[in-house]
């Protein structure tokens, strides 16, 4: 079962942030 919703939630958010940062790097978002 899915236990520790918070854990899964922060994990999903962390993954999303990683993908977002990766996208910025690929698009040259780093200033």
N, C-alpha and C positions, 0 to 999 in steps of 0.2 A: 504493500500500500504506500501511499504518499504521506510520509510523516514529516513533521517539521516544515510547515508551509513557509515560514520565514526563511529558513535555509534555502529552500528552492527558489524563493522569491529573490533574495539577494544574489543568488547564483545566476539567475536569469538576467537580472539587472547588470551584474558584473560582465556577463558575456556580451550583452547588448552594448555596453560601454566600450568593450574591447573591439567589437566590430565597428563601432562608430569611429573610434580613434584610428583604426586600420584604414577605414574609408577615407578619413581626412588625410592620412599620410599618403595614400595612393593618389588622391586628388591634389596633393600638395597644399593641404590646409595649414600645414605648420608655417607660422610666420616667424 
